[in-house]
């Protein structure tokens, strides 16, 4: 998702909602542009520029952030917080965008929800044809992040990963998105874990959970939990994610309430109840 397109997600997403390492690494002082990959905290966040964004990122105690773009979108990263660029879609794969990504980060996220017509909207064949250009950056590469069905045999991700393996292409880890329709924190956390486990069993790659929250799209119009329910899920899910060794990073959707509505963590630079719970996660 991007720029709160999450609100437009159709019923199709509901098929994955019910399907569903170790703790944060060293937090030794580092500059924002010289973050050691091995020292980056697991916890991250998706973000865009708004008044107070740098203070909010710092206050949230995340180790990394991304903007669905090859650039930071005008965000000044706090010291010790890594920016991770993305090639959002086929149109992003230009010499200028690839150069910017390489200049601003060391890890590159692949295409954003290529299985959705309102996002990257790419066939597996198109994504594979462009992959050598992403690979040419020499950066660590995350697979395209599908909206749903990362564990499905013959699904978009499955076909991409088989095609990449056949061509000996580089895919270092798998980014995933997940939104839960069950607002009970215990059940939702179990459903998320089940999905992550299923994807890991199928692809046997490290996982980055790059978008997740509780939002129910089953009736077309998004339904949100209460702040107390969302905060309880944050507490339960982050504790689970920190312990799963194959989940290397995770990022909540999203930092700001301006577009994040029922899942946003901060209003300006001030954390709401959900943001306070995410800030406390270790």
C-alpha positions in Angstrom: 0.0 0.0 0.0 1.0 3.6 -0.3 -0.5 6.9 0.6 -3.3 5.2 2.5 -4.5 3.2 -0.5 -5.1 0.6 2.1 -8.6 2.1 2.3 -9.4 1.0 -1.2 -8.4 -2.7 -0.7 -11.3 -4.9 -1.8 -12.8 -8.1 -0.5 -10.0 -10.1 -2.1 -7.7 -9.2 0.7 -9.9 -11.0 3.2 -8.8 -14.4 1.9 -5.4 -13.9 3.6 -6.5 -12.0 6.7 -7.5 -15.2 8.5 -4.5 -17.1 7.3 -2.6 -15.3 8.7 13.9 -13.9 16.1 15.4 -13.1 18.0 15.1 -9.7 19.8 16.3 -6.4 18.5 20.0 -6.2 17.9 22.5 -3.9 19.3 21.5 -0.2 19.6 25.0 1.2 19.8 25.2 4.8 18.6 25.4 5.2 14.8 24.8 8.0 12.3 21.7 7.8 10.2 23.7 7.2 7.0 26.1 4.6 8.5 23.9 2.1 10.1 25.4 -1.4 10.4 23.1 -4.0 8.9 23.8 -6.4 11.7 23.0 -3.7 14.3 19.6 -2.5 13.0 16.7 -3.0 15.3 14.0 -5.4 13.9 11.2 -2.9 14.4 10.5 -0.4 11.7 7.7 1.7 10.2 6.4 2.9 6.9 6.2 6.7 6.7 5.8 9.8 4.5 6.7 13.4 5.3 4.5 15.3 7.7 5.1 17.9 10.4 7.0 16.2 13.2 7.9 13.1 11.2 11.6 13.0 12.3 10.6 13.4 15.9 7.9 10.7 15.6 10.4 8.3 14.0 12.9 8.9 16.8 10.3 8.7 19.5 8.9 5.3 18.2 12.3 3.7 18.7 12.4 2.0 15.4 15.6 0.9 13.7 14.5 1.5 10.1 11.8 3.1 7.9 10.7 3.1 4.2 8.6 5.4 2.0 7.4 3.0 -0.8 10.1 4.9 -2.9 13.7 4.9 -3.8 14.1 8.2 -1.9 13.3 9.4 1.6 10.6 11.7 0.4 12.0 14.7 2.3 12.3 12.9 5.6 15.4 13.5 7.6 16.3 10.3 9.3 17.1 10.4 13.0 20.6 9.2 14.0 20.8 5.5 14.0 17.7 4.8 11.9 18.2 3.2 8.5 16.3 4.1 5.4 15.4 1.2 3.1 14.6 2.2 -0.5 12.0 0.4 -2.8 11.4 0.0 -6.5 7.6 0.6 -6.3 6.6 -0.6 -9.8 8.0 -1.0 -13.3 8.1 2.7 -13.9 10.4 3.1 -11.0 13.1 1.0 -12.7 15.1 3.8 -14.2 18.8 4.6 -14.1 18.1 7.7 -11.9 15.9 5.8 -9.4 18.3 2.9 -9.2 21.2 5.3 -8.6 19.2 7.1 -5.9 18.3 3.9 -4.2 21.9 2.7 -4.1 23.1 6.1 -2.8 20.6 6.2 0.0 20.5 2.6 1.2 22.2 -0.8 1.2 19.0 -3.0 1.0 16.4 -2.7 -1.8 12.8 -3.7 -1.5 11.2 -5.2 -4.6 7.9 -4.2 -6.2 5.0 -3.2 -4.1 1.9 -5.5 -4.4 2.5 -6.5 -8.0 -0.6 -8.8 -7.6 -2.9 -5.7 -7.3 -4.2 -3.6 -10.1 -4.1 -0.4 -8.0 -0.4 -1.0 -7.0 2.6 -2.2 -9.0 0.2 -4.3 -11.2 2.8 -6.5 -12.8 2.9 -10.0 -14.2 5.5 -12.4 -13.0 7.1 -12.3 -16.4 7.4 -8.5 -16.3 8.9 -8.6 -12.8 11.5 -11.2 -13.8 12.4 -9.3 -16.9 13.3 -6.2 -14.8 15.0 -8.1 -11.9 18.5 -8.1 -13.3 18.4 -4.3 -13.2 17.6 -4.3 -9.5 20.3 -7.0 -9.1 22.8 -4.8 -10.8 22.8 -2.4 -7.9 24.7 -4.9 -5.8 22.3 -4.3 -2.9 20.6 -7.0 -0.8 17.2 -7.6 -2.5 13.8 -8.3 -1.1 11.3 -10.1 -3.4 8.2 -8.3 -4.7 5.8 -7.9 -1.7 2.5 -9.5 -2.6 -0.7 -8.3 -1.0 -2.0 -11.8 -0.5 -1.2 -15.5 -0.9 2.5 -15.6 -0.2 2.1 -19.2 0.9 -0.1 -20.3 -2.1 1.3 -23.0 -4.5 1.1 -21.5 -7.9 0.4 -18.0 -6.6 2.1 -14.8 -7.8 5.0 -15.1 -5.3 5.4 -18.8 -5.8 5.7 -18.4 -9.6 8.2 -15.5 -9.2 10.4 -17.4 -6.8 10.5 -20.4 -9.0 11.3 -18.2 -12.0 14.0 -16.4 -10.1 15.6 -19.7 -9.0 15.5 -21.1 -12.5 17.4 -18.0 -13.8 19.7 -18.0 -10.8 18.5 -14.5 -9.8 19.3 -13.0 -6.4 16.5 -12.9 -3.8 17.8 -12.5 -0.3 14.5 -12.3 1.7 10.7 -12.1 1.3 8.7 -9.0 2.2 5.1 -9.7 3.2 1.9 -7.7 3.9 -0.8 -8.8 6.3 -4.0 -7.2 7.6 -6.2 -8.9 10.2 -9.9 -8.9 10.4 -10.2 -10.6 13.8 -9.8 -7.9 16.4 -9.0 -10.3 19.3 -5.3 -9.7 19.9 -4.5 -13.4 20.8 -6.3 -14.9 17.8 -5.0 -12.3 15.4 -1.4 -12.8 16.5 -1.8 -16.6 16.0 -3.3 -16.0 12.5 -0.4 -13.8 11.6 2.2 -16.3 12.9 0.5 -19.1 11.0 0.8 -17.1 7.7 4.4 -16.3 8.3 5.2 -19.9 9.1 3.5 -21.1 6.0 5.4 -18.6 3.8 8.7 -19.6 5.4 8.0 -23.3 5.0 7.3 -22.8 1.3 10.1 -20.4 0.3 12.7 -21.1 3.0 13.9 -17.5 3.0 14.1 -14.8 5.7 11.0 -12.7 6.0 10.4 -9.0 6.4 6.8 -8.1 7.4 6.7 -4.7 5.7 3.1 -3.8 6.3 0.7 -5.1 9.0 -2.1 -3.9 11.2 -5.6 -4.9 12.2 -8.1 -3.6 9.5 -11.2 -5.5 8.4 -11.8 -5.2 4.7 -14.3 -8.1 4.4 -17.3 -5.9 3.7 -15.5 -3.5 1.3 -15.5 -0.5 3.6 -12.6 -0.7 6.1 -13.6 -1.4 9.7 -11.1 -0.6 12.4 -10.6 -1.9 15.9 -10.7 0.4 19.0 -7.4 1.9 20.0 -7.3 -0.5 23.0 -7.8 -3.5 20.6 -5.1 -2.2 18.2 -2.7 -1.5 21.1 -3.2 -5.0 22.5 -2.5 -6.5 19.1 0.7 -4.4 18.8 1.9 -5.7 22.2 1.1 -9.4 21.4 2.3 -9.3 17.8 5.6 -7.5 18.3 6.5 -9.9 21.2 5.8 -12.8 18.7 7.7 -11.2 15.9 10.7 -10.5 18.0 11.0 -14.2 18.8 10.6 -15.6 15.4 14.2 -16.2 14.1 13.3 -16.1 10.4 11.4 -12.8 10.7 14.3 -10.4 10.4 12.4 -7.1 10.3 8.8 -5.9 10.6 7.1 -2.5 10.0 3.7 -1.3 11.2 1.2 0.4 8.8 1.7 3.2 9.5 3.4 6.1 11.3 0.9 8.9 10.9 -2.7 9.2 11.7 -3.1 11.7 8.9 -3.6 8.9 6.4 -3.3 5.9 8.7 -6.7 6.4 10.2 -7.4 3.6 12.6 -3.9 2.2 12.5 -1.7 5.3 12.6 0.7 5.6 15.5 1.4 9.3 15.8 -0.6 12.5 15.5 2.2 14.9 14.5 5.0 14.0 16.9 2.7 12.8 19.6 2.1 9.1 20.1 -1.5 7.9 20.5 -2.3 4.7 22.5 -1.3 2.5 19.6 1.9 4.4 19.1 2.8 4.2 22.8 2.4 0.4 22.5 4.6 0.2 19.4 7.2 2.5 21.0 7.4 0.0 24.0 8.0 -3.0 21.8 11.5 -4.5 22.0 
